[in-house]
């Protein structure tokens, strides 16, 4: 199957590492809110001999995502692969004191936007494309209530989609990343010894190795 690779949440962390790792072989459509970080990613991709289309958009905006997917259809006709890395990591908090705004943003980004994107992206993937989600929900861990609950909702959506398309496609995969030395993890675990943590580049390579991209 031909077509580009769509990465939502591509500006930093695992999303950016996946974009860089895949860029020598695939055109990358990189989605994130931060224009500057996307431009830096584009520089690194070009340095590897790859190419990217930058989409500085908010995944929670239905009109923006509809425009993006229509543009992909008009230019390429389909998608080879969708890697969904966009996430809102709310500050850690006891479940009894979760901030209402942080809760709503977590729901909007981690659950609602994912459900909407599945409906928009599925036609572009057709029967042969692949969608990939990353399960790091930490459900039930203390202080991870907002993140854990909403990320678990995202993974439940992906699991249902995977079951529904097992025979018809697209292929839907849910992968488990190892703990990585990211800025988000540093906020969650300040003072943690980062030496044992996996780099995003190494983890991107490992996760890509689990995909059938032949």
C-alpha positions as CSV (number, residue, x, y, z in Angstrom):
1,X,0.0,0.0,0.0
2,X,1.2,3.5,-0.9
3,X,0.5,6.7,0.9
4,X,2.2,8.8,3.7
5,X,2.5,8.2,7.4
6,X,0.3,10.4,9.6
7,X,1.6,11.1,13.1
8,X,-0.6,13.0,15.5
9,X,1.4,14.4,18.4
10,X,4.6,14.6,16.3
11,X,6.4,17.6,17.7
12,X,8.1,16.0,20.7
13,X,8.9,12.8,22.6
14,X,7.9,9.5,21.0
15,X,5.9,11.1,18.2
16,X,8.9,13.1,17.0
17,X,11.2,10.1,17.3
18,X,8.9,7.9,15.2
19,X,8.7,10.7,12.6
20,X,12.4,10.8,12.3
21,X,12.9,7.1,12.2
22,X,10.3,6.6,9.5
23,X,11.1,9.6,7.4
24,X,13.9,8.0,5.2
25,X,11.3,5.6,3.9
26,X,8.0,7.4,4.1
27,X,6.6,10.9,3.7
28,X,5.5,12.2,7.1
29,X,2.4,14.2,7.8
30,X,3.3,15.7,11.2
31,X,0.5,17.1,13.4
32,X,1.0,19.1,16.6
33,X,0.0,22.4,18.1
34,X,3.5,23.9,18.4
35,X,4.7,25.3,15.1
36,X,8.3,25.9,16.2
37,X,8.8,22.3,17.4
38,X,7.3,21.0,14.1
39,X,9.8,23.2,12.1
40,X,12.7,21.8,14.2
41,X,11.4,18.3,13.4
42,X,11.3,19.1,9.7
43,X,14.9,20.3,9.8
44,X,15.9,16.9,11.4
45,X,13.8,15.0,8.8
46,X,15.4,16.9,5.9
47,X,18.8,16.2,7.4
48,X,18.0,12.5,7.1
49,X,17.0,12.9,3.4
50,X,13.3,12.7,4.2
51,X,10.3,14.9,3.7
52,X,7.4,16.1,5.7
53,X,4.2,18.0,5.5
54,X,3.7,20.1,8.7
55,X,0.2,20.5,10.1
56,X,0.2,22.9,13.1
57,X,-3.2,21.9,14.3
58,X,-5.1,21.1,17.5
59,X,-6.5,17.5,17.3
60,X,-9.5,18.6,19.4
61,X,-10.7,20.9,16.7
62,X,-13.1,18.9,14.4
63,X,-12.9,21.4,11.5
64,X,-9.1,21.3,11.5
65,X,-9.0,17.5,11.5
66,X,-11.6,17.2,8.8
67,X,-9.6,19.7,6.6
68,X,-6.4,17.7,7.3
69,X,-7.9,14.4,6.3
70,X,-9.6,15.8,3.2
71,X,-6.2,17.3,2.2
72,X,-4.6,13.9,2.6
73,X,-7.3,12.3,0.5
74,X,-7.0,14.9,-2.2
75,X,-3.2,14.8,-2.4
76,X,-2.4,11.1,-1.8
77,X,-5.7,9.2,-1.8
78,X,-4.9,7.2,1.2
79,X,-2.7,6.7,4.3
80,X,-0.1,3.9,4.8
81,X,0.1,4.3,8.6
82,X,-1.4,6.4,11.4
83,X,0.6,6.7,14.7
84,X,-1.5,8.4,17.4
85,X,0.8,10.0,20.0
86,X,-1.2,13.1,20.8
87,X,-2.0,13.2,24.5
88,X,-2.8,15.5,27.4
89,X,-0.8,14.6,30.5
90,X,-2.6,16.4,33.3
91,X,-0.7,17.3,36.4
92,X,-0.6,14.5,39.0
93,X,-3.3,14.9,41.6
94,X,-5.3,12.9,44.1
95,X,-8.6,11.6,42.5
96,X,-10.5,13.7,45.1
97,X,-8.9,17.0,43.9
98,X,-8.6,16.6,40.1
99,X,-8.9,20.1,38.6
100,X,-12.1,20.4,36.5
101,X,-10.3,22.1,33.6
102,X,-7.5,19.5,33.6
103,X,-10.1,16.7,33.6
104,X,-12.0,18.2,30.7
105,X,-8.9,18.8,28.6
106,X,-7.8,15.2,29.3
107,X,-11.2,13.9,28.1
108,X,-11.1,16.2,25.1
109,X,-7.6,15.2,23.9
110,X,-7.3,11.6,25.1
111,X,-10.8,10.3,24.4
112,X,-13.0,12.5,22.4
113,X,-10.4,13.6,19.8
114,X,-9.4,10.0,19.4
115,X,-12.9,8.8,18.7
116,X,-13.4,11.6,16.2
117,X,-10.0,10.9,14.5
118,X,-10.8,7.2,14.1
119,X,-13.9,8.1,12.1
120,X,-12.0,10.5,10.0
121,X,-8.9,8.4,9.4
122,X,-10.5,5.0,8.9
123,X,-11.5,5.7,5.3
124,X,-8.0,6.8,4.4
125,X,-6.5,3.6,5.8
126,X,-8.9,1.5,3.9
127,X,-8.4,-2.3,4.3
128,X,-4.6,-2.4,4.1
129,X,-3.4,0.5,6.2
130,X,-2.4,0.4,9.9
131,X,-3.3,2.4,12.9
132,X,-1.1,2.3,16.0
133,X,-1.9,3.4,19.6
134,X,0.4,3.4,22.6
135,X,-0.8,2.0,25.9
136,X,0.8,3.7,28.9
137,X,-2.4,4.4,30.8
138,X,-1.1,3.6,34.3
139,X,-4.7,2.9,35.3
140,X,-5.1,2.6,39.1
141,X,-1.8,4.2,39.9
142,X,-2.0,6.8,42.6
143,X,-2.3,10.4,41.4
144,X,-2.7,9.3,37.8
145,X,-6.5,9.4,37.9
146,X,-7.1,12.0,35.1
147,X,-4.5,10.6,32.8
148,X,-5.1,7.0,33.6
149,X,-8.9,7.1,33.1
150,X,-8.9,9.1,29.9
151,X,-5.9,7.2,28.3
152,X,-7.6,3.9,29.3
153,X,-10.7,5.2,27.4
154,X,-8.6,5.8,24.4
155,X,-7.1,2.3,24.5
156,X,-10.6,0.8,24.9
157,X,-11.7,2.6,21.7
158,X,-8.7,1.2,19.9
159,X,-9.3,-2.3,21.3
160,X,-12.9,-2.2,20.0
161,X,-11.7,-0.9,16.6
162,X,-9.1,-3.7,16.4
163,X,-11.7,-6.3,17.1
164,X,-14.2,-4.9,14.6
165,X,-11.6,-4.8,11.8
166,X,-9.8,-8.0,12.5
167,X,-11.1,-9.6,9.3
168,X,-11.7,-6.6,7.1
169,X,-8.9,-4.2,8.0
170,X,-7.4,-1.8,8.6
171,X,-4.9,-3.4,11.0
172,X,-5.2,-1.7,14.4
173,X,-2.3,-2.3,16.8
174,X,-1.8,-1.3,20.5
175,X,1.8,-1.2,21.6
176,X,3.4,-0.8,25.0
177,X,6.2,1.6,25.1
178,X,9.0,1.2,27.7
179,X,9.6,4.1,30.1
180,X,11.4,6.8,28.2
181,X,13.4,9.8,29.1
182,X,10.8,12.4,28.0
183,X,9.9,15.8,29.3
184,X,6.5,14.5,30.3
185,X,8.0,11.7,32.4
186,X,10.3,14.2,34.0
187,X,7.2,16.1,35.1
188,X,5.5,13.0,36.5
189,X,8.7,11.7,38.2
190,X,10.9,14.7,39.2
191,X,14.2,13.6,40.6
192,X,14.0,10.2,39.0
193,X,17.3,8.6,37.8
194,X,17.0,8.9,34.1
195,X,20.0,6.8,33.2
196,X,18.0,3.5,33.1
197,X,15.3,5.0,30.9
198,X,15.1,4.2,27.2
199,X,15.8,7.0,24.7
200,X,12.9,7.9,22.5
201,X,15.0,7.1,19.4
202,X,15.8,3.6,20.6
203,X,12.2,3.0,21.6
204,X,10.9,4.3,18.3
205,X,13.1,1.8,16.5
206,X,11.9,-1.1,18.7
207,X,8.2,-0.2,18.2
208,X,8.6,0.2,14.5
209,X,10.2,-3.2,14.4
210,X,6.8,-4.6,15.6
211,X,5.0,-3.3,12.6
212,X,4.6,-4.9,9.2
213,X,5.8,-2.2,6.8
214,X,6.9,-4.4,4.0
